[in-house]
């Protein structure tokens, strides 16, 4: 029976239910993929500040970005992957491990981004979004930033393990393989680079120089140079010598001995044996030389390759160098040959810094005695209107010649090497080119290498102070007029600056300054003398113990040493009643030392009135300042003396003849000076300079800040030409004491040591005073110039007592007690009782008529109303209203302090 072929299996009919499910899954996948890509493109365009997906896309991107910040990209990519999976597989859902891992990784990345860039914002949202930002802030408050970063990294590793089939063993194995491959690649590259350099050198160098070059490369591979202080030595310059029969003096390069003894090295086509002899190095030797060895036959060098090394000028003898390939000769009786060189830490090819000798030496006893004798011979008597006046003798001041410091050049060179080394550790390369020692600090001029930013050096003051073991280090970056940075390091012992040195010096004796003041010494030891008349006002600030009060006393004493009472008069304000009361009774005072802050305010207001009076005199005399006025007055005084003699002679002749003497018009010549047409019975008087010294300005600002600030500002703005100058000192340099109005009118300022950089900026508009040493160390800004460092001169109480006692023998003070009379806000003197209208003081008629018109027209008799309408002070307005009450214009005040106008309006 024949077998019948089996019928072919027909394909199964499609299941309608499965077909509908697949179609629905694909539709959902397309929708999910489109939505995911839409969100992804919207986020990218929003971050690029574009509107690729329109306003709706920007809002959606902002919503998604706000969840996890930049970590939201991982969530969007997860959604894209899920959509693609739904299109390609029957199981559209992603395993929960992948979802959890990606979500955890996104959160960890968001936290790390929030920690790394908290200031980064997109639409006001940080890089970590709401989740990353909140988690970062909470965990940072609990376990700090480092702990938060550590937990975020751990969470990221956990996310990778959960979401991927990777295991840590595999990851560590890959890291090891990568490190091994990287090392091999670097080694292969280094060998290839060496071969390339050798090939290039072989092609460039002539045939006769190749062997020498290959020998040097072989020596460097066999005998590497020793490492000093954990660093590789600087490259050595090879010096080629002419061929000679003897080996003495033939040098190619300086090498350092090693402990290796190797024989029988093959070098290319040649074979030779070399022996390296061990040499004991001295512990602090600046350079090393080896015993000379027999030289191998040398080839003739090319002239263009000859390099002559510049040896250090300070070397006692040139270092002995070793010719390559020589045999060591036996040691002689004098011992092994040892070279002398520079400090080991320095570059062998660099020159040592130049130590600049101070321009001014500390005078010994004999020199100071000679200066004092020369100064006394020039000082003599000053003829005043009421007699002769003698300036104080320089011998009243103290001096100790034994306080001078000796220059330790070795220590300075060692410190400069440490300084260079420390800066190099912080990535700042350069050299110390000059050392300028001074009485208190030494400035090291550091020339940075090209490409080094000056601001990088300026921020290393604290690090340098720690490395150099110094109290404080101040950095001047850069030195004005020089391509170098100044680093000021305190000396081991400070040199005391005596005021006698400054006063006896020619700088002070022969100065042309009108008001010379001894400041001290600069950082090089030179005397510093300034002119108060040119400043024209001075602001002094510093903390307690910084030397502020001593400096003010030195300024006052120097003015007393150079000026008579006819030249300078003082108004001293001392709220502490301790610092300036020592000057009580000297003939230079206009009034006793003021200790009451209220009286100090009156003195300042008198100074304002005196300034206005002097300006009227200058205007009538047709001059621009007090110097021109006094010069013109001197000529007028000489003319008056001549006229007086002529009139006396004429009177004697008329008396002899029995005739009457007619008064001529020349008796009223002084109208050119005073503007008053009256007979001149006395010679015109000079206008002295007035110096107002306030020791503690903060106390005055606490008592009457508005009035004091206004008076000081007016004097500072206008009083220079009138010869009135201010010296303000305070130990509280805050903005409520040194206000902007006051500081703007005091371009000359002295800052002593302060506690913070903020106080330094308050005084000098820049930092630097916080790095001062105290005890007279100061920064002086002269009329807005860059601050210069000075060391204040010292004058003690005993010296001041001697000077004051001498001045009291020259005359008694003539006080002007009208200065302390009560005054109103507009400068007029109040009545004897000090109150408004006290004593029946006369009121200005024009002002009174204006006040009556204002009161009658407005029917308002309020004192404050009159004050505002006439723009006058309260005291003057009250006096005008009380005068109206006396005249019957207004009624007395009732129980509500109101007045009724009794006169009808005109």
Secondary structure, DSSP 8 states (H G I E B T S, - for coil): ---------------HHHHHHHHHHHHHHHHHHHHHHHHHHHHHHHHTT--TTHHHHHHHHHHHHHHHGGGHHHHHHHHHHHHHHHHHSS--S--HHHHHHHHHHHHHHHHHHHHH-TT--BTTB-TTHHHHHHHHHHHHHHHHHHHHHHHHHHHHHHHHHHHSS--HHHHHHHHHHHHHHHHHHHHHHHHHHHHHHHHHHHHHS-HHHHHHHHHHHHHHHHS----BTTB-------------SS-TT--SB-----S------EETTEE-----------TT-SS---------------GGG-------TT-SS----B-TT------BTTB------S-TTS-TTS---EEE--SS----HHHHHHHHHHHHHHH-EEEETTEEEE---GGGS---GGG-----HHHHHHHHHHHHHHHHHTT--EEEEEEEE-SSEEEEEEEE-TT--HHHHHTTHHHHHHHTT-S-EEEESS-TTSSSEEEEEE-SS----BHHHHHHSHHHHT---SSEEEEEEETTS-EEEEEHHHH--EEEE--TTSSHHHHHHHHHHHHHHH--TTTEEEEEE-TTSSSSGGGTT-TTBSSS-B--HHHHHHHHHHHHHHHHHHHHHHHHHT-SSHHHHHHHHHHHHHHHHHHHHHHHHHHHHHHHHT------GGGGTTHHHH---S---S------EEEEEES-HHHHHHH-HHHHHHHHHHHHHHTTTTTEEEEEEES---TTTS-HHHHHT--EEEE---SSHHHHHHHHSSS-GGG--STTEEEEESTT---EEEEE-B--HHHHHHHHHHHHHH------GGGGS-B-TTS-B--TTSSTTGGG----HHHHHHHHHHHHHHT---HHHHHHHHT--HHHHHHHHHHHHHHTSB----TTS---B-S---
